[in-house]
Amino acid sequence: MVTVEIRSGAQVDVAVSDVTAFYRHGWHSWSETRWLDPATRPTVVTVPERRPFADDPVHATRPVHGGSAVGAVRTTGGGVILLGALGLGGRVELDGGALVGRFEAGSGDWLVARGTERETFDRYAMALAERLGHRPRNHAVTMWSSWYSFYAGISEDVIGTLVDDVAGLGFDTFQVDDGWQQAVGDWWPNDRFPSGLAGLGKRIADRGMRPGLWIAPLIARSDSETFAKHPDCFLRDEYGAHVFAGHNWGGPCHALDTTHPASEELLAAAIGPAVEAGFTCLKLDFLCAAALPGQRHDDVPREVAYRRGIEAIRRIAGDDVYLLACGAPIVASLGVFDGIRIGPDVAPWWEQRDTTRYLHDVTVPNARYAVATSLHRLWLGSIIDTDPDVAYFRRRHCLLDDDQRAALQDLARIAGFRATSDPPAWLDPAERAALADFVRHQPFVEQLGGHRYRIDGREVDFTAVATEPPAFYDWHPDGF
Ligand code: 9PG
């Protein structure tokens, strides 16, 4: 039996005892999310520059276990006690004998649920949907994405051939990922796309698929035209310097101040042309940047500022465009997006042990922690489409073994979001048949308990990958 109570306050404490495990919920899509042993030291990502894209950098070196919006404990009897924020900017820590929930600014409501893991998380999801809204849900998504095969090395020719090859497989959406744009921040096509966005969208739609496009509308590279023209629209720190929002694509990026009056214009410039060109699915990436700490035009809490930005994006895109969030604060994104990435990037390898072991960073591209993190976010599936990232069918250009590829495929079936980046031309006939079946066949999924599922009568057990903790090397007595 589940019991639920609503508490209010800037801080709430829920006494807990006989704790065997703590559920740590990472801030955004890529952040580490799992049940952990409370006797272990909290993970501190070794390289400071990586911290914003590993988890919330504000709490990166906290000495106690904690997570974003929600936390839970499992007790010796097997029951679960969950404490979850019903507003933005909440954090839950396990501090001595209590789950402690705090809002970063102001006050709000909290849900306390006691019961089984499934019951307590289901109740939290329902309460979030009530408070933050939810989008109409229709069907399971199937998507072909260009990222995990061609990365940024795409062109009109490469995409054109792929569209033709993928067309017969039955995917709903063909998503053009990073690489089409002039620069991160300058959201117009580069010279590898001479027919422009309209030509690209039409090419996909003509082959019966929904055109999808990757955009990172809340960041700009420091050498982009947009950043040079509108420096005041970007987030600054207390010294007036632009906040560092990640280092990708060979240079630092900055984050849009979504409370700045001119920011909506920049969002319209990023999103509008794609929608006009017929892209009815947008994968919006690196979104957490707009919720980094900094000085904003309007002095509002950072997740409130983020929410303003994504609500503006929804207004610009309209109600009919499928918006997929990536690198996004999870709870603050609910009600605005149709789908959300629930783990770090997969990769055609299982684990990058040097990075996990020595840098304490499980959020770099790797299949193992992508599976583990996504498994711990499936409870979101009742309120938003949950994207566990792509599955691999190919053995070409892939170091995953058969079991590892099967784990990714089955996770996609369970999550109800079936995607791949495998070019049909890279597949042998058996792999191609397996991919075609994956796309066209809507499986019947039952959860048997914990991380065990039944898919079309076949039992699938994720317990080992979900529960085996990462082996971190302790650099320093303080764990840094
Ligand atoms: C395109 C990619 C793909 C992918 C996204 C995202 O921490 N990082 O520096 C970091 C870089 C890239 C990244 C995630 C994290 O990948 O998840 O699917 O769209 O961008 O650049």
Boltz pocket constraint, residues with backbone or C-beta under 6 A from the ligand:
constraints:
  - pocket:
      binder: B
      contacts: [[A, 30], [A, 50], [A, 53], [A, 54], [A, 147], [A, 177], [A, 178], [A, 214], [A, 246], [A, 247], [A, 248], [A, 285], [A, 326], [A, 327], [A, 344], [A, 345], [A, 363]]
      max_distance: 6.0
